[in-house]
Amino acid sequence: MTMPEPPPEPDTPAAPEAHWRDRSPAEEAEVWNRTLPNAPERILKAVEEDLAQQARLTEERIKDAAHRRHMEKLHLYLHAAGMAVGSGFLVALLFLAKYAVDHGGTAVPGVVAGVAAVLAALVTGSRAGKDR
């Protein structure tokens, strides 16, 4: 079994035009302009557009963070208001039961209904807090 021979080497290597380090920046820009017309302007425009997009995204993140802080503060206020209303309802329920007992009535149905309502509010309130 014989091995094929490698292709022959060229006699003279292709001479490069000129190395980029050998050219001045103006000559290099001229080569680029011949190769890709308006390349420097297009590159600068692309870089400027990228920086503008990054600035817009940063601005958006800042606004989003401020909105999240506002929503968390609002959630805290609403949670505190819910606790205050629930506590007030419980106190009112206890006073109503005491009033009914003091005036010879039975307070059992009202107390049972009130306790059921308070428990339902606690259960649904605790579930709503965990959905966040």
C-alpha positions in Angstrom: 0.0 0.0 0.0 1.5 3.3 -1.1 0.8 6.7 0.4 -0.3 9.5 -1.9 2.3 12.2 -2.2 1.5 15.6 -0.6 0.9 18.5 -2.9 4.0 20.4 -4.0 4.9 23.5 -2.1 4.5 26.8 -4.0 7.8 28.3 -5.2 7.1 31.7 -3.8 4.7 32.5 -1.0 2.1 35.1 -1.8 3.4 38.4 -0.7 0.9 40.2 1.6 -0.1 43.7 0.6 1.2 45.3 3.8 0.9 44.5 7.4 -1.6 46.6 9.3 1.2 47.7 11.7 3.1 49.1 8.7 0.3 51.5 7.8 -0.7 54.7 9.3 -4.2 55.0 10.8 -5.3 57.2 7.9 -4.1 54.5 5.4 -5.8 51.8 7.4 -9.1 53.8 7.4 -8.8 54.2 3.7 -8.3 50.4 3.2 -11.4 49.8 5.4 -13.4 52.4 3.5 -12.5 50.7 0.2 -13.4 47.3 1.5 -16.5 48.3 3.3 -17.8 51.8 2.3 -18.6 54.0 5.3 -17.4 51.3 7.7 -16.1 53.7 10.4 -19.3 55.6 10.5 -21.4 52.4 10.6 -19.2 51.0 13.4 -19.5 54.2 15.4 -23.2 54.3 14.8 -23.5 50.7 16.0 -21.5 51.4 19.2 -23.6 54.6 19.9 -26.8 52.6 19.4 -25.5 49.9 21.8 -24.6 52.5 24.4 -28.0 54.2 24.1 -29.7 50.8 24.5 -27.7 50.0 27.6 -28.6 53.5 29.0 -32.3 52.8 28.3 -32.1 49.4 30.0 -30.3 50.9 33.0 -33.0 53.6 33.2 -35.7 50.9 33.0 -34.1 48.8 35.8 -33.9 51.9 38.0 -37.6 52.6 37.4 -38.5 49.0 37.9 -36.7 48.9 41.3 -38.4 52.1 42.4 -41.8 50.6 41.3 -41.0 47.4 43.2 -40.2 49.4 46.4 -43.4 51.4 46.0 -45.4 48.2 45.6 -43.8 46.5 48.6 -44.5 49.6 50.7 -48.1 49.6 49.5 -48.4 45.9 50.3 -47.1 46.6 53.8 -49.7 49.4 54.3 -52.5 47.3 53.0 -51.4 44.4 55.2 -51.4 46.7 58.3 -54.8 48.1 57.4 -56.2 44.5 57.0 -54.8 43.6 60.4 -56.3 46.7 62.0 -59.7 46.1 60.4 -59.6 42.4 61.3 -58.7 43.2 64.9 -61.4 45.8 65.1 -63.9 43.3 63.7 -62.9 40.8 66.4 -63.2 43.4 69.2 -66.6 44.5 67.9 -67.6 40.8 67.8 -66.6 40.3 71.4 -68.5 43.5 72.5 -71.5 42.3 70.6 -71.3 38.9 72.3 -70.9 40.6 75.8 -73.9 42.8 75.0 -76.0 39.8 74.0 -75.1 37.9 77.2 -75.7 41.0 79.4 -79.2 41.4 78.0 -80.2 37.8 78.6 -79.7 36.6 75.0 -77.5 33.8 73.8 -74.4 34.8 72.0 -73.4 31.3 70.8 -74.6 31.7 67.1 -73.0 35.1 66.7 -69.7 34.0 68.3 -69.5 30.8 66.2 -70.2 32.8 63.0 -67.7 35.4 64.0 -65.0 32.9 64.8 -65.6 31.1 61.5 -65.3 34.5 59.7 -62.0 35.3 61.5 -60.6 31.9 60.8 -61.5 32.2 57.2 -59.9 35.6 57.0 -56.7 34.3 58.7 -56.5 31.3 56.4 -57.1 33.3 53.1 -54.8 36.1 54.3 -51.9 33.7 55.1 -52.3 32.0 51.7 -52.4 35.4 49.9 -49.2 36.4 51.6 -47.4 33.3 50.3 -48.4 33.8 46.7 -46.0 36.7 46.3 
